[in-house]
Amino acid sequence: MKADNWTQLVRDPRPGDHLVQVYQDEAFLRQTVTAYIDEGLSRGESAVIIATPEHRKLFGYVAHERLRILDAHETLAAFMVDGYPDWKRFHQIIGGLIAELRLSSPTVCAYGEMVDVLWQRGEKDAATRLEGYWNELGRLQTFSLLCAYRIDPLDPASYSGPLQCVCSSHTHLIPAQDYSAFNEAVLDTTREVFEAPLSKILLSLALSHRDATSMPAGQSTLMWLKKNMPRSSDKVLAELRKRRAAATALS
């Protein structure tokens, strides 16, 4: 599946899209969320933001009739039972809010951080269940959803579980703003780590076994390498992190 570019994804999602941004840079997170919410509101949609206090301040929105803003921790606590999200309560609270907003809007664009709150607590099973509930709700009601996880897509540890779990629940993965630069960096680094003929074969294999989740070709390549050639992929990731650090130092 070909990945769309960042701008198209966040500015014009389709109902049923379940996007996820992995990030380290708060400025990139803010840019993604505000583009997603602002464009939705400009089209006449309603919007929901469920975020931590720090990020609610970062985004800078004020609630109004078509924009509801909820606290991620408080909302999560309202439907958790014995350490896990409860479908009935989740459907009543979140589904009820979306249904209410859709009385006056064609669809809803929702942004949520509750799953990442669980993830950062180490409650992986609960986080996975909540993603499943969001997807189930998406089959019942008309809305798009953007999630965000604080995960470094160039950290080898992210490939031992976090990124695979994230991809299994989302239609699109956003690891970087500039897809072309990201793809080119992965391509160049792979050529550098492997000899040219081998790198061409590996890249071809990676692109022919892409995940069902839409993502940049570079990210898909990294995931394939980590799964099939873990030691070599660590070399590629290490070189990519070195290049990122050098670019950051110059900026």
PyRosetta script that sets phi, psi and omega in degrees:
from pyrosetta import init, pose_from_sequence

init()
pose = pose_from_sequence("MKADNWTQLVRDPRPGDHLVQVYQDEAFLRQTVTAYIDEGLSRGESAVIIATPEHRKLFGYVAHERLRILDAHETLAAFMVDGYPDWKRFHQIIGGLIAELRLSSPTVCAYGEMVDVLWQRGEKDAATRLEGYWNELGRLQTFSLLCAYRIDPLDPASYSGPLQCVCSSHTHLIPAQDYSAFNEAVLDTTREVFEAPLSKILLSLALSHRDATSMPAGQSTLMWLKKNMPRSSDKVLAELRKRRAAATALS")
pose.set_psi(1, 127.9)
pose.set_omega(1, -178.1)
pose.set_phi(2, -76.7)
pose.set_psi(2, 132.7)
pose.set_omega(2, 179.1)
pose.set_phi(3, -79.5)
pose.set_psi(3, 135.2)
pose.set_omega(3, 172.9)
pose.set_phi(4, -74.5)
pose.set_psi(4, 166.0)
pose.set_omega(4, 176.1)
pose.set_phi(5, -78.9)
pose.set_psi(5, 163.6)
pose.set_omega(5, -175.4)
pose.set_phi(6, -56.9)
pose.set_psi(6, -46.9)
pose.set_omega(6, -175.9)
pose.set_phi(7, -59.9)
pose.set_psi(7, -47.3)
pose.set_omega(7, -179.0)
pose.set_phi(8, -64.2)
pose.set_psi(8, -41.0)
pose.set_omega(8, -177.8)
pose.set_phi(9, -60.2)
pose.set_psi(9, -52.5)
pose.set_omega(9, -172.4)
pose.set_phi(10, -82.6)
pose.set_psi(10, -24.8)
pose.set_omega(10, -178.5)
pose.set_phi(11, -88.5)
pose.set_psi(11, -22.2)
pose.set_omega(11, -177.3)
pose.set_phi(12, -142.8)
pose.set_psi(12, 61.2)
pose.set_omega(12, 178.7)
pose.set_phi(13, -71.9)
pose.set_psi(13, 155.7)
pose.set_omega(13, 176.2)
pose.set_phi(14, -94.1)
pose.set_psi(14, 149.9)
pose.set_omega(14, 173.5)
pose.set_phi(15, -55.2)
pose.set_psi(15, 132.2)
pose.set_omega(15, -177.4)
pose.set_phi(16, 99.0)
pose.set_psi(16, -16.2)
pose.set_omega(16, 176.1)
pose.set_phi(17, -65.3)
pose.set_psi(17, 138.2)
pose.set_omega(17, 177.9)
pose.set_phi(18, -126.7)
pose.set_psi(18, 90.8)
pose.set_omega(18, -174.8)
pose.set_phi(19, -88.7)
pose.set_psi(19, 151.6)
pose.set_omega(19, 173.6)
pose.set_phi(20, -138.0)
pose.set_psi(20, 130.1)
pose.set_omega(20, 172.3)
pose.set_phi(21, -106.3)
pose.set_psi(21, 127.1)
pose.set_omega(21, 169.8)
pose.set_phi(22, -98.9)
pose.set_psi(22, 138.9)
pose.set_omega(22, -171.2)
pose.set_phi(23, -150.7)
pose.set_psi(23, 158.0)
pose.set_omega(23, 166.4)
pose.set_phi(24, -122.6)
pose.set_psi(24, -28.9)
pose.set_omega(24, -175.7)
pose.set_phi(25, -91.6)
pose.set_psi(25, 116.7)
pose.set_omega(25, -179.5)
pose.set_phi(26, -64.0)
pose.set_psi(26, -32.4)
pose.set_omega(26, 179.8)
pose.set_phi(27, -65.0)
pose.set_psi(27, -38.9)
pose.set_omega(27, 176.7)
pose.set_phi(28, -65.3)
pose.set_psi(28, -40.5)
pose.set_omega(28, 177.4)
pose.set_phi(29, -59.9)
pose.set_psi(29, -48.4)
pose.set_omega(29, -179.3)
pose.set_phi(30, -60.6)
pose.set_psi(30, -43.1)
pose.set_omega(30, -179.5)
pose.set_phi(31, -62.4)
pose.set_psi(31, -42.2)
pose.set_omega(31, 179.9)
pose.set_phi(32, -64.6)
pose.set_psi(32, -49.7)
pose.set_omega(32, -175.8)
pose.set_phi(33, -65.3)
pose.set_psi(33, -44.2)
pose.set_omega(33, -178.5)
pose.set_phi(34, -67.8)
pose.set_psi(34, -35.7)
pose.set_omega(34, 176.3)
pose.set_phi(35, -63.8)
pose.set_psi(35, -43.5)
pose.set_omega(35, -178.8)
pose.set_phi(36, -63.8)
pose.set_psi(36, -48.5)
pose.set_omega(36, -177.3)
pose.set_phi(37, -71.5)
pose.set_psi(37, -46.0)
pose.set_omega(37, -177.1)
pose.set_phi(38, -61.4)
pose.set_psi(38, -42.7)
pose.set_omega(38, -179.6)
pose.set_phi(39, -67.3)
pose.set_psi(39, -38.9)
pose.set_omega(39, 177.5)
pose.set_phi(40, -61.7)
pose.set_psi(40, -46.8)
pose.set_omega(40, 179.1)
pose.set_phi(41, -63.4)
pose.set_psi(41, -37.7)
pose.set_omega(41, -179.2)
pose.set_phi(42, -66.9)
pose.set_psi(42, -24.6)
pose.set_omega(42, 177.5)
pose.set_phi(43, -85.5)
pose.set_psi(43, -0.4)
pose.set_omega(43, -179.8)
pose.set_phi(44, 92.0)
pose.set_psi(44, 7.9)
pose.set_omega(44, 177.0)
pose.set_phi(45, -78.8)
pose.set_psi(45, 163.7)
pose.set_omega(45, 168.5)
pose.set_phi(46, -94.9)
pose.set_psi(46, 164.8)
pose.set_omega(46, -176.4)
pose.set_phi(47, -141.4)
pose.set_psi(47, 152.6)
pose.set_omega(47, 177.2)
pose.set_phi(48, -131.9)
pose.set_psi(48, 130.7)
pose.set_omega(48, 174.1)
pose.set_phi(49, -119.5)
pose.set_psi(49, 121.2)
pose.set_omega(49, 177.2)
pose.set_phi(50, -118.8)
pose.set_psi(50, 99.7)
pose.set_omega(50, -169.8)
pose.set_phi(51, -139.6)
pose.set_psi(51, 165.1)
pose.set_omega(51, 175.8)
pose.set_phi(52, -70.7)
pose.set_psi(52, 160.3)
pose.set_omega(52, 179.0)
pose.set_phi(53, -55.8)
pose.set_psi(53, -39.8)
pose.set_omega(53, -179.2)
pose.set_phi(54, -62.6)
pose.set_psi(54, -40.7)
pose.set_omega(54, -178.2)
pose.set_phi(55, -80.0)
pose.set_psi(55, -30.0)
pose.set_omega(55, 173.9)
pose.set_phi(56, -60.8)
pose.set_psi(56, -40.1)
pose.set_omega(56, 176.5)
pose.set_phi(57, -67.6)
pose.set_psi(57, -40.7)
pose.set_omega(57, -179.8)
pose.set_phi(58, -61.5)
pose.set_psi(58, -42.9)
pose.set_omega(58, -177.5)
pose.set_phi(59, -71.9)
pose.set_psi(59, -34.8)
pose.set_omega(59, 173.3)
pose.set_phi(60, 78.1)
pose.set_psi(60, 21.7)
pose.set_omega(60, -179.2)
pose.set_phi(61, -86.3)
pose.set_psi(61, 153.7)
pose.set_omega(61, 172.3)
pose.set_phi(62, -117.8)
pose.set_psi(62, 130.3)
pose.set_omega(62, -177.2)
pose.set_phi(63, -63.8)
pose.set_psi(63, 146.2)
pose.set_omega(63, 174.0)
pose.set_phi(64, -150.3)
pose.set_psi(64, -169.2)
pose.set_omega(64, -171.9)
pose.set_phi(65, -57.3)
pose.set_psi(65, -39.0)
pose.set_omega(65, -178.6)
pose.set_phi(66, -101.9)
pose.set_psi(66, 4.4)
pose.set_omega(66, 178.6)
pose.set_phi(67, -131.7)
pose.set_psi(67, 113.2)
pose.set_omega(67, 178.2)
pose.set_phi(68, -105.2)
pose.set_psi(68, 137.2)
pose.set_omega(68, -178.7)
pose.set_phi(69, -123.5)
pose.set_psi(69, 121.7)
pose.set_omega(69, -177.1)
pose.set_phi(70, -121.5)
pose.set_psi(70, 153.5)
pose.set_omega(70, 175.6)
pose.set_phi(71, -81.6)
pose.set_psi(71, 128.9)
pose.set_omega(71, -176.3)
pose.set_phi(72, -62.7)
pose.set_psi(72, -43.2)
pose.set_omega(72, -177.1)
pose.set_phi(73, -67.9)
pose.set_psi(73, -45.5)
pose.set_omega(73, -178.6)
pose.set_phi(74, -67.0)
pose.set_psi(74, -42.0)
pose.set_omega(74, -179.1)
pose.set_phi(75, -66.6)
pose.set_psi(75, -41.6)
pose.set_omega(75, 178.2)
pose.set_phi(76, -60.6)
pose.set_psi(76, -45.2)
pose.set_omega(76, -178.7)
pose.set_phi(77, -62.0)
pose.set_psi(77, -26.9)
pose.set_omega(77, -176.3)
pose.set_phi(78, -71.3)
pose.set_psi(78, -21.1)
pose.set_omega(78, -179.8)
pose.set_phi(79, -123.8)
pose.set_psi(79, 12.6)
pose.set_omega(79, 176.1)
pose.set_phi(80, -87.1)
pose.set_psi(80, 136.8)
pose.set_omega(80, 177.4)
pose.set_phi(81, -134.1)
pose.set_psi(81, 120.5)
pose.set_omega(81, 179.4)
pose.set_phi(82, 54.1)
pose.set_psi(82, 39.6)
pose.set_omega(82, 175.3)
pose.set_phi(83, 85.1)
pose.set_psi(83, 2.7)
pose.set_omega(83, -179.5)
pose.set_phi(84, -133.2)
pose.set_psi(84, 149.6)
pose.set_omega(84, 175.7)
pose.set_phi(85, -65.6)
pose.set_psi(85, 140.6)
pose.set_omega(85, 179.1)
pose.set_phi(86, -102.7)
pose.set_psi(86, 124.7)
pose.set_omega(86, -175.3)
pose.set_phi(87, -59.5)
pose.set_psi(87, -44.7)
pose.set_omega(87, -176.7)
pose.set_phi(88, -60.7)
pose.set_psi(88, -45.8)
pose.set_omega(88, -179.7)
pose.set_phi(89, -68.9)
pose.set_psi(89, -41.4)
pose.set_omega(89, 177.8)
pose.set_phi(90, -60.1)
pose.set_psi(90, -46.5)
pose.set_omega(90, -179.8)
pose.set_phi(91, -62.1)
pose.set_psi(91, -39.9)
pose.set_omega(91, -179.1)
pose.set_phi(92, -67.0)
pose.set_psi(92, -44.3)
pose.set_omega(92, -175.1)
pose.set_phi(93, -79.8)
pose.set_psi(93, -56.9)
pose.set_omega(93, -175.8)
pose.set_phi(94, -78.6)
pose.set_psi(94, -46.2)
pose.set_omega(94, 177.6)
pose.set_phi(95, -61.4)
pose.set_psi(95, -38.7)
pose.set_omega(95, 178.9)
pose.set_phi(96, -63.9)
pose.set_psi(96, -40.9)
pose.set_omega(96, 179.2)
pose.set_phi(97, -65.2)
pose.set_psi(97, -45.2)
pose.set_omega(97, 179.5)
pose.set_phi(98, -63.8)
pose.set_psi(98, -41.1)
pose.set_omega(98, 178.4)
pose.set_phi(99, -62.3)
pose.set_psi(99, -40.1)
pose.set_omega(99, 178.5)
pose.set_phi(100, -62.7)
pose.set_psi(100, -45.3)
pose.set_omega(100, -179.1)
pose.set_phi(101, -66.9)
pose.set_psi(101, -31.6)
pose.set_omega(101, -178.3)
pose.set_phi(102, -75.4)
pose.set_psi(102, -7.1)
pose.set_omega(102, 174.2)
pose.set_phi(103, -65.7)
pose.set_psi(103, -25.8)
pose.set_omega(103, -178.4)
pose.set_phi(104, -122.6)
pose.set_psi(104, 4.4)
pose.set_omega(104, -178.9)
pose.set_phi(105, -136.9)
pose.set_psi(105, 149.6)
pose.set_omega(105, -179.4)
pose.set_phi(106, -66.5)
pose.set_psi(106, -33.0)
pose.set_omega(106, 179.0)
pose.set_phi(107, -158.1)
pose.set_psi(107, 179.3)
pose.set_omega(107, -176.6)
pose.set_phi(108, -132.1)
pose.set_psi(108, 139.3)
pose.set_omega(108, 170.6)
pose.set_phi(109, -107.8)
pose.set_psi(109, 121.8)
pose.set_omega(109, -175.7)
pose.set_phi(110, -115.3)
pose.set_psi(110, 139.2)
pose.set_omega(110, 174.0)
pose.set_phi(111, -121.1)
pose.set_psi(111, 131.1)
pose.set_omega(111, -176.8)
pose.set_phi(112, -137.4)
pose.set_psi(112, 143.3)
pose.set_omega(112, 177.2)
pose.set_phi(113, -120.0)
pose.set_psi(113, 7.3)
pose.set_omega(113, -176.2)
pose.set_phi(114, -64.4)
pose.set_psi(114, -37.5)
pose.set_omega(114, -179.8)
pose.set_phi(115, -65.6)
pose.set_psi(115, -39.9)
pose.set_omega(115, 179.1)
pose.set_phi(116, -67.5)
pose.set_psi(116, -32.5)
pose.set_omega(116, 175.0)
pose.set_phi(117, -58.6)
pose.set_psi(117, -46.2)
pose.set_omega(117, 177.4)
pose.set_phi(118, -63.8)
pose.set_psi(118, -42.6)
pose.set_omega(118, -177.3)
pose.set_phi(119, -61.8)
pose.set_psi(119, -45.1)
pose.set_omega(119, -178.5)
pose.set_phi(120, -69.3)
pose.set_psi(120, -22.6)
pose.set_omega(120, 174.5)
pose.set_phi(121, -78.0)
pose.set_psi(121, -11.6)
pose.set_omega(121, -176.3)
pose.set_phi(122, 89.9)
pose.set_psi(122, 10.2)
pose.set_omega(122, -178.3)
pose.set_phi(123, -93.9)
pose.set_psi(123, 69.5)
pose.set_omega(123, -172.5)
pose.set_phi(124, -64.8)
pose.set_psi(124, -42.8)
pose.set_omega(124, -178.6)
pose.set_phi(125, -64.7)
pose.set_psi(125, -40.5)
pose.set_omega(125, 178.5)
pose.set_phi(126, -65.8)
pose.set_psi(126, -39.1)
pose.set_omega(126, 178.6)
pose.set_phi(127, -63.3)
pose.set_psi(127, -43.8)
pose.set_omega(127, 179.6)
pose.set_phi(128, -63.9)
pose.set_psi(128, -39.6)
pose.set_omega(128, 178.7)
pose.set_phi(129, -64.7)
pose.set_psi(129, -40.6)
pose.set_omega(129, -180.0)
pose.set_phi(130, -65.6)
pose.set_psi(130, -39.5)
pose.set_omega(130, 175.6)
pose.set_phi(131, -59.6)
pose.set_psi(131, -40.0)
pose.set_omega(131, 177.7)
pose.set_phi(132, -62.7)
pose.set_psi(132, -37.6)
pose.set_omega(132, 178.3)
pose.set_phi(133, -66.3)
pose.set_psi(133, -39.5)
pose.set_omega(133, 176.4)
pose.set_phi(134, -60.8)
pose.set_psi(134, -42.6)
pose.set_omega(134, -180.0)
pose.set_phi(135, -65.9)
pose.set_psi(135, -39.0)
pose.set_omega(135, 177.1)
pose.set_phi(136, -63.9)
pose.set_psi(136, -41.8)
pose.set_omega(136, 177.8)
pose.set_phi(137, -63.4)
pose.set_psi(137, -35.0)
pose.set_omega(137, 178.8)
pose.set_phi(138, -65.8)
pose.set_psi(138, -22.7)
pose.set_omega(138, 175.8)
pose.set_phi(139, -81.1)
pose.set_psi(139, -15.7)
pose.set_omega(139, -177.6)
pose.set_phi(140, -101.6)
pose.set_psi(140, -27.5)
pose.set_omega(140, -175.4)
pose.set_phi(141, -134.5)
pose.set_psi(141, 162.5)
pose.set_omega(141, -175.8)
pose.set_phi(142, -97.7)
pose.set_psi(142, 109.0)
pose.set_omega(142, 175.5)
pose.set_phi(143, -165.7)
pose.set_psi(143, 161.9)
pose.set_omega(143, 169.8)
pose.set_phi(144, -109.5)
pose.set_psi(144, 158.4)
pose.set_omega(144, -175.9)
pose.set_phi(145, -136.9)
pose.set_psi(145, 133.4)
pose.set_omega(145, 173.2)
pose.set_phi(146, -117.6)
pose.set_psi(146, 125.0)
pose.set_omega(146, 175.7)
pose.set_phi(147, -111.8)
pose.set_psi(147, 162.5)
pose.set_omega(147, 175.8)
pose.set_phi(148, -139.0)
pose.set_psi(148, 135.6)
pose.set_omega(148, 177.1)
pose.set_phi(149, -124.7)
pose.set_psi(149, 135.2)
pose.set_omega(149, 174.1)
pose.set_phi(150, -82.0)
pose.set_psi(150, 88.0)
pose.set_omega(150, -179.6)
pose.set_phi(151, -136.3)
pose.set_psi(151, 136.7)
pose.set_omega(151, 176.0)
pose.set_phi(152, -88.9)
pose.set_psi(152, 113.7)
pose.set_omega(152, -178.3)
pose.set_phi(153, -70.5)
pose.set_psi(153, -3.7)
pose.set_omega(153, 177.3)
pose.set_phi(154, -109.7)
pose.set_psi(154, 10.4)
pose.set_omega(154, 177.8)
pose.set_phi(155, -94.0)
pose.set_psi(155, 120.6)
pose.set_omega(155, -179.7)
pose.set_phi(156, -54.1)
pose.set_psi(156, -33.7)
pose.set_omega(156, -179.4)
pose.set_phi(157, -63.4)
pose.set_psi(157, -25.5)
pose.set_omega(157, -179.8)
pose.set_phi(158, -67.1)
pose.set_psi(158, -21.9)
pose.set_omega(158, -175.7)
pose.set_phi(159, -89.6)
pose.set_psi(159, -4.6)
pose.set_omega(159, 179.5)
pose.set_phi(160, -87.9)
pose.set_psi(160, 4.9)
pose.set_omega(160, 179.6)
pose.set_phi(161, 171.8)
pose.set_psi(161, -55.5)
pose.set_omega(161, -174.1)
pose.set_phi(162, -53.3)
pose.set_psi(162, -53.1)
pose.set_omega(162, -176.4)
pose.set_phi(163, -67.9)
pose.set_psi(163, -35.5)
pose.set_omega(163, 177.5)
pose.set_phi(164, -63.9)
pose.set_psi(164, -43.1)
pose.set_omega(164, 178.8)
pose.set_phi(165, -64.5)
pose.set_psi(165, -41.7)
pose.set_omega(165, 179.6)
pose.set_phi(166, -61.8)
pose.set_psi(166, -46.8)
pose.set_omega(166, -177.3)
pose.set_phi(167, -64.8)
pose.set_psi(167, -32.9)
pose.set_omega(167, -175.9)
pose.set_phi(168, -65.2)
pose.set_psi(168, -17.1)
pose.set_omega(168, -175.4)
pose.set_phi(169, -110.9)
pose.set_psi(169, -2.7)
pose.set_omega(169, -172.1)
pose.set_phi(170, -124.9)
pose.set_psi(170, 153.8)
pose.set_omega(170, 178.3)
pose.set_phi(171, -84.3)
pose.set_psi(171, -29.0)
pose.set_omega(171, -177.7)
pose.set_phi(172, -140.9)
pose.set_psi(172, 138.7)
pose.set_omega(172, 176.3)
pose.set_phi(173, -112.8)
pose.set_psi(173, 130.1)
pose.set_omega(173, 178.6)
pose.set_phi(174, -113.8)
pose.set_psi(174, 100.4)
pose.set_omega(174, -179.8)
pose.set_phi(175, -96.2)
pose.set_psi(175, -13.1)
pose.set_omega(175, -176.3)
pose.set_phi(176, -158.6)
pose.set_psi(176, 156.0)
pose.set_omega(176, 179.1)
pose.set_phi(177, -76.8)
pose.set_psi(177, -44.3)
pose.set_omega(177, -178.1)
pose.set_phi(178, -97.3)
pose.set_psi(178, 95.0)
pose.set_omega(178, -177.7)
pose.set_phi(179, -62.4)
pose.set_psi(179, -39.6)
pose.set_omega(179, -177.6)
pose.set_phi(180, -62.6)
pose.set_psi(180, -44.8)
pose.set_omega(180, 179.8)
pose.set_phi(181, -66.3)
pose.set_psi(181, -39.2)
pose.set_omega(181, 179.5)
pose.set_phi(182, -63.6)
pose.set_psi(182, -47.8)
pose.set_omega(182, 180.0)
pose.set_phi(183, -61.9)
pose.set_psi(183, -42.7)
pose.set_omega(183, -178.6)
pose.set_phi(184, -65.5)
pose.set_psi(184, -38.5)
pose.set_omega(184, 179.0)
pose.set_phi(185, -63.9)
pose.set_psi(185, -42.0)
pose.set_omega(185, 178.1)
pose.set_phi(186, -65.5)
pose.set_psi(186, -42.4)
pose.set_omega(186, -180.0)
pose.set_phi(187, -61.6)
pose.set_psi(187, -49.1)
pose.set_omega(187, -178.9)
pose.set_phi(188, -62.5)
pose.set_psi(188, -42.4)
pose.set_omega(188, -177.7)
pose.set_phi(189, -68.0)
pose.set_psi(189, -38.3)
pose.set_omega(189, 178.4)
pose.set_phi(190, -64.0)
pose.set_psi(190, -41.2)
pose.set_omega(190, 177.0)
pose.set_phi(191, -62.7)
pose.set_psi(191, -35.5)
pose.set_omega(191, -178.4)
pose.set_phi(192, -71.8)
pose.set_psi(192, -39.7)
pose.set_omega(192, -177.6)
pose.set_phi(193, -74.9)
pose.set_psi(193, -39.8)
pose.set_omega(193, 179.8)
pose.set_phi(194, -105.6)
pose.set_psi(194, 158.8)
pose.set_omega(194, 172.6)
pose.set_phi(195, -68.1)
pose.set_psi(195, 151.1)
pose.set_omega(195, -172.0)
pose.set_phi(196, -51.0)
pose.set_psi(196, -50.7)
pose.set_omega(196, -178.8)
pose.set_phi(197, -61.6)
pose.set_psi(197, -40.5)
pose.set_omega(197, -179.5)
pose.set_phi(198, -68.4)
pose.set_psi(198, -40.6)
pose.set_omega(198, -179.6)
pose.set_phi(199, -61.9)
pose.set_psi(199, -37.2)
pose.set_omega(199, 179.3)
pose.set_phi(200, -65.1)
pose.set_psi(200, -41.5)
pose.set_omega(200, 178.7)
pose.set_phi(201, -65.5)
pose.set_psi(201, -44.3)
pose.set_omega(201, -178.3)
pose.set_phi(202, -64.8)
pose.set_psi(202, -42.2)
pose.set_omega(202, 179.0)
pose.set_phi(203, -64.1)
pose.set_psi(203, -38.6)
pose.set_omega(203, 177.9)
pose.set_phi(204, -63.9)
pose.set_psi(204, -43.1)
pose.set_omega(204, 178.1)
pose.set_phi(205, -63.3)
pose.set_psi(205, -44.1)
pose.set_omega(205, -178.4)
pose.set_phi(206, -61.0)
pose.set_psi(206, -43.6)
pose.set_omega(206, -177.1)
pose.set_phi(207, -73.5)
pose.set_psi(207, -21.7)
pose.set_omega(207, 178.9)
pose.set_phi(208, -86.7)
pose.set_psi(208, -8.3)
pose.set_omega(208, 178.3)
pose.set_phi(209, -123.2)
pose.set_psi(209, 47.4)
pose.set_omega(209, -175.1)
pose.set_phi(210, -76.0)
pose.set_psi(210, 151.1)
pose.set_omega(210, -179.6)
pose.set_phi(211, -67.5)
pose.set_psi(211, 156.5)
pose.set_omega(211, 177.7)
pose.set_phi(212, -65.4)
pose.set_psi(212, -25.2)
pose.set_omega(212, 176.8)
pose.set_phi(213, -74.9)
pose.set_psi(213, 128.8)
pose.set_omega(213, 179.6)
pose.set_phi(214, -71.9)
pose.set_psi(214, 131.9)
pose.set_omega(214, -178.9)
pose.set_phi(215, -158.4)
pose.set_psi(215, 165.3)
pose.set_omega(215, 176.6)
pose.set_phi(216, -59.4)
pose.set_psi(216, 150.0)
pose.set_omega(216, -178.9)
pose.set_phi(217, -58.9)
pose.set_psi(217, -34.9)
pose.set_omega(217, 179.2)
pose.set_phi(218, -62.2)
pose.set_psi(218, -42.7)
pose.set_omega(218, 179.2)
pose.set_phi(219, -67.7)
pose.set_psi(219, -40.2)
pose.set_omega(219, 177.6)
pose.set_phi(220, -60.8)
pose.set_psi(220, -40.0)
pose.set_omega(220, 178.6)
pose.set_phi(221, -63.7)
pose.set_psi(221, -44.1)
pose.set_omega(221, 179.4)
pose.set_phi(222, -61.7)
pose.set_psi(222, -39.7)
pose.set_omega(222, -179.2)
pose.set_phi(223, -68.4)
pose.set_psi(223, -38.7)
pose.set_omega(223, 178.0)
pose.set_phi(224, -65.9)
pose.set_psi(224, -44.5)
pose.set_omega(224, 179.9)
pose.set_phi(225, -62.0)
pose.set_psi(225, -42.1)
pose.set_omega(225, -179.1)
pose.set_phi(226, -64.3)
pose.set_psi(226, -35.5)
pose.set_omega(226, -179.1)
pose.set_phi(227, -74.4)
pose.set_psi(227, -39.6)
pose.set_omega(227, -171.5)
pose.set_phi(228, -103.3)
pose.set_psi(228, -25.9)
pose.set_omega(228, -179.6)
pose.set_phi(229, -139.7)
pose.set_psi(229, 66.8)
pose.set_omega(229, -170.4)
pose.set_phi(230, -57.3)
pose.set_psi(230, -41.7)
pose.set_omega(230, -179.2)
pose.set_phi(231, -66.3)
pose.set_psi(231, -42.4)
pose.set_omega(231, 178.7)
pose.set_phi(232, -67.9)
pose.set_psi(232, -37.4)
pose.set_omega(232, 179.6)
pose.set_phi(233, -64.7)
pose.set_psi(233, -34.9)
pose.set_omega(233, 177.7)
pose.set_phi(234, -62.9)
pose.set_psi(234, -34.7)
pose.set_omega(234, 176.6)
pose.set_phi(235, -66.4)
pose.set_psi(235, -41.8)
pose.set_omega(235, 178.4)
pose.set_phi(236, -63.6)
pose.set_psi(236, -46.3)
pose.set_omega(236, -179.5)
pose.set_phi(237, -63.9)
pose.set_psi(237, -38.8)
pose.set_omega(237, 179.1)
pose.set_phi(238, -63.1)
pose.set_psi(238, -42.3)
pose.set_omega(238, 179.3)
pose.set_phi(239, -67.8)
pose.set_psi(239, -37.5)
pose.set_omega(239, 177.7)
pose.set_phi(240, -64.9)
pose.set_psi(240, -39.6)
pose.set_omega(240, 178.3)
pose.set_phi(241, -66.6)
pose.set_psi(241, -37.2)
pose.set_omega(241, 178.1)
pose.set_phi(242, -63.2)
pose.set_psi(242, -42.9)
pose.set_omega(242, 179.1)
pose.set_phi(243, -66.0)
pose.set_psi(243, -40.3)
pose.set_omega(243, 179.0)
pose.set_phi(244, -62.7)
pose.set_psi(244, -43.3)
pose.set_omega(244, 180.0)
pose.set_phi(245, -62.2)
pose.set_psi(245, -40.6)
pose.set_omega(245, 179.9)
pose.set_phi(246, -65.8)
pose.set_psi(246, -41.4)
pose.set_omega(246, 179.4)
pose.set_phi(247, -65.6)
pose.set_psi(247, -39.6)
pose.set_omega(247, 179.1)
pose.set_phi(248, -64.8)
pose.set_psi(248, -39.0)
pose.set_omega(248, -179.5)
pose.set_phi(249, -65.2)
pose.set_psi(249, -32.4)
pose.set_omega(249, -178.9)
pose.set_phi(250, -80.9)
pose.set_psi(250, -22.2)
pose.set_omega(250, -175.2)
pose.set_phi(251, -81.5)
pose.dump_pdb("model.pdb")
